[in-house]
Amino acid sequence: GQGGRPNLAAAAAKLGISEQTLRDALGPPPPDLQAAAAKLGITVQALTDALGVPPPR
């Protein structure tokens, strides 16, 4: 639905990591995308593309 949570399982699969790894990197809501991307060693753009969310401004 609109404004639902991103599909972490699908995002993790796109990134080639486990859903738990992605969940741990994102931390509690609201997720810090910059910190999560840094933890995962990927760009914020790659992370937001996988999650299907707009990049932070």
Backbone as a printed PyTorch tensor [residue, N CA C, xyz], in Angstrom:
tensor([[[  0.8210,  -1.2160,   0.0000],
         [  0.0000,   0.0000,   0.0000],
         [  0.8460,   1.2540,   0.0000]],

        [[  0.1870,   2.3670,  -0.1060],
         [  0.8880,   3.6500,  -0.0970],
         [  1.4740,   3.9130,   1.2830]],

        [[  2.6940,   4.4130,   1.3200],
         [  3.3210,   4.7450,   2.5860],
         [  3.6150,   3.5460,   3.4560]],

        [[  3.5620,   2.3430,   2.8610],
         [  3.8860,   1.1450,   3.6320],
         [  5.3850,   1.0480,   3.8400]],

        [[  5.7780,   0.0880,   4.6540],
         [  7.2110,  -0.1050,   4.8740],
         [  7.8380,  -0.7150,   3.6230]],

        [[  9.0770,  -0.3330,   3.3360],
         [  9.7390,  -0.9610,   2.1820],
         [  9.8570,  -2.4650,   2.4030]],

        [[  9.8680,  -3.2090,   1.3200],
         [ 10.0000,  -4.6610,   1.4010],
         [ 11.4730,  -4.9960,   1.6280]],

        [[ 11.8320,  -5.2260,   2.8850],
         [ 13.2390,  -5.4530,   3.2220],
         [ 13.7790,  -6.7440,   2.6310]],

        [[ 12.9340,  -7.7700,   2.5400],
         [ 13.4000,  -9.0410,   1.9740],
         [ 13.7990,  -8.8460,   0.5100]],

        [[ 12.9580,  -8.1440,  -0.2400],
         [ 13.2530,  -7.8960,  -1.6530],
         [ 14.4750,  -6.9960,  -1.7980]],

        [[ 14.5540,  -5.9800,  -0.9510],
         [ 15.6910,  -5.0560,  -1.0090],
         [ 16.9910,  -5.7910,  -0.6920]],

        [[ 16.9610,  -6.6300,   0.3380],
         [ 18.1520,  -7.3870,   0.7200],
         [ 18.5850,  -8.3130,  -0.4110]],

        [[ 17.6090,  -8.9530,  -1.0630],
         [ 17.9210,  -9.8480,  -2.1820],
         [ 18.5890,  -9.0650,  -3.3100]],

        [[ 18.0680,  -7.8630,  -3.6030],
         [ 18.6620,  -7.0280,  -4.6550],
         [ 20.0970,  -6.6680,  -4.3230]],

        [[ 20.3620,  -6.4470,  -3.0370],
         [ 21.6990,  -6.0380,  -2.6040],
         [ 22.6260,  -7.2310,  -2.3700]],

        [[ 22.0610,  -8.4380,  -2.3870],
         [ 22.8740,  -9.6300,  -2.1750],
         [ 23.2970,  -9.8130,  -0.7260]],

        [[ 22.4470,  -9.3500,   0.2010],
         [ 22.7260,  -9.5070,   1.6310],
         [ 21.5050, -10.1320,   2.2930]],

        [[ 21.6460, -10.5320,   3.5550],
         [ 20.4920, -11.1070,   4.2500],
         [ 19.5780,  -9.9950,   4.7350]],

        [[ 18.3140, -10.3360,   4.9000],
         [ 17.3480,  -9.3620,   5.4070],
         [ 17.7660,  -8.8860,   6.7970]],

        [[ 18.3140,  -9.8100,   7.6050],
         [ 18.7490,  -9.4370,   8.9620],
         [ 19.8880,  -8.4210,   8.9120]],

        [[ 20.8280,  -8.6110,   7.9830],
         [ 21.9370,  -7.6670,   7.8310],
         [ 21.4030,  -6.2830,   7.4790]],

        [[ 20.4410,  -6.2510,   6.5690],
         [ 19.8400,  -4.9860,   6.1560],
         [ 19.1020,  -4.3380,   7.3210]],

        [[ 18.3300,  -5.1410,   8.0370],
         [ 17.5700,  -4.6450,   9.1930],
         [ 18.5140,  -4.0590,  10.2530]],

        [[ 19.6080,  -4.7830,  10.5290],
         [ 20.5810,  -4.3070,  11.5210],
         [ 21.2160,  -2.9930,  11.0840]],

        [[ 21.5240,  -2.8780,   9.7900],
         [ 22.1560,  -1.6600,   9.2840],
         [ 21.2070,  -0.4670,   9.3750]],

        [[ 19.9320,  -0.7070,   9.0780],
         [ 18.9550,   0.3830,   9.0930],
         [ 18.6410,   0.8470,  10.5100]],

        [[ 18.6800,  -0.0740,  11.4600],
         [ 18.3980,   0.2960,  12.8430],
         [ 16.9300,   0.6280,  13.0490]],

        [[ 16.6080,   1.2170,  14.2100],
         [ 15.2030,   1.5230,  14.5080],
         [ 14.6960,   2.6580,  13.6330]],

        [[ 13.3840,   2.7040,  13.3910],
         [ 12.8400,   3.7970,  12.5890],
         [ 12.9810,   5.1260,  13.3150]],

        [[ 13.1260,   6.2410,  12.6270],
         [ 13.2890,   6.2860,  11.1640],
         [ 14.7110,   5.8750,  10.7980]],

        [[ 14.8770,   5.1130,   9.7120],
         [ 16.2160,   4.6310,   9.3650],
         [ 17.1340,   5.7700,   8.9430]],

        [[ 18.3980,   5.6680,   9.3230],
         [ 19.4170,   6.6200,   8.8740],
         [ 20.0470,   6.0010,   7.6310]],

        [[ 19.5620,   6.4210,   6.4610],
         [ 20.0040,   5.7980,   5.2100],
         [ 21.4930,   5.9900,   4.9610]],

        [[ 22.0070,   7.1740,   5.3130],
         [ 23.4360,   7.4200,   5.0950],
         [ 24.2880,   6.4710,   5.9350]],

        [[ 23.9180,   6.3340,   7.2110],
         [ 24.6690,   5.4490,   8.1090],
         [ 24.5280,   3.9920,   7.6680]],

        [[ 23.3230,   3.6150,   7.2590],
         [ 23.0870,   2.2380,   6.8270],
         [ 23.9200,   1.9140,   5.5900]],

        [[ 23.9310,   2.8230,   4.6270],
         [ 24.7160,   2.6100,   3.4090],
         [ 26.1960,   2.4750,   3.7440]],

        [[ 26.6740,   3.3220,   4.6510],
         [ 28.0800,   3.2650,   5.0560],
         [ 28.3940,   1.9190,   5.7110]],

        [[ 27.5070,   1.4480,   6.5900],
         [ 27.7000,   0.1570,   7.2610],
         [ 27.7550,  -0.9790,   6.2560]],

        [[ 26.9320,  -0.8720,   5.2110],
         [ 26.8490,  -1.9410,   4.2140],
         [ 27.9140,  -1.8070,   3.1330]],

        [[ 28.6110,  -0.6690,   3.1190],
         [ 29.6440,  -0.4510,   2.1130],
         [ 29.0760,  -0.2080,   0.7300]],

        [[ 27.8800,   0.4090,   0.6780],
         [ 27.2510,   0.7330,  -0.6040],
         [ 26.8820,   2.2120,  -0.6110]],

        [[ 26.4840,   2.7110,  -1.7650],
         [ 26.0680,   4.1080,  -1.8480],
         [ 24.6380,   4.2480,  -1.3450]],

        [[ 24.3030,   5.4560,  -0.9100],
         [ 22.9300,   5.7390,  -0.4900],
         [ 21.9930,   5.4900,  -1.6730]],

        [[ 22.4400,   5.8550,  -2.8760],
         [ 21.6350,   5.6540,  -4.0850],
         [ 21.3080,   4.1750,  -4.2850]],

        [[ 22.3080,   3.3070,  -4.1080],
         [ 22.0820,   1.8630,  -4.2650],
         [ 21.0830,   1.3620,  -3.2260]],

        [[ 21.2030,   1.8930,  -2.0110],
         [ 20.3050,   1.4850,  -0.9320],
         [ 18.8770,   1.9380,  -1.2080]],

        [[ 18.7010,   3.2000,  -1.5790],
         [ 17.3470,   3.7060,  -1.8260],
         [ 16.7310,   3.0480,  -3.0590]],

        [[ 17.5460,   2.7480,  -4.0720],
         [ 17.0400,   2.0330,  -5.2520],
         [ 16.5070,   0.6600,  -4.8430]],

        [[ 17.2730,  -0.0450,  -4.0230],
         [ 16.8670,  -1.3870,  -3.5940],
         [ 15.6020,  -1.3330,  -2.7470]],

        [[ 15.5180,  -0.3240,  -1.8810],
         [ 14.3560,  -0.1860,  -1.0010],
         [ 13.1450,   0.3720,  -1.7370]],

        [[ 13.3880,   1.0070,  -2.8920],
         [ 12.2860,   1.6270,  -3.6190],
         [ 11.7780,   2.8800,  -2.9300]],

        [[ 12.6970,   3.5970,  -2.2780],
         [ 12.3360,   4.8590,  -1.6280],
         [ 13.1410,   5.9840,  -2.2590]],

        [[ 12.6170,   7.2190,  -2.1790],
         [ 13.3970,   8.3340,  -2.7350],
         [ 14.6350,   8.5920,  -1.8860]],

        [[ 15.7340,   8.9970,  -2.5080],
         [ 16.9370,   9.2950,  -1.7250],
         [ 16.6970,  10.4810,  -0.8020]],

        [[ 17.4090,  10.5370,   0.3290],
         [ 17.2440,  11.6820,   1.2320],
         [ 17.7030,  12.9640,   0.5500]],

        [[ 17.0690,  14.0580,   0.8810],
         [ 17.4440,  15.3490,   0.2740],
         [ 18.6900,  15.9150,   0.9140]]])
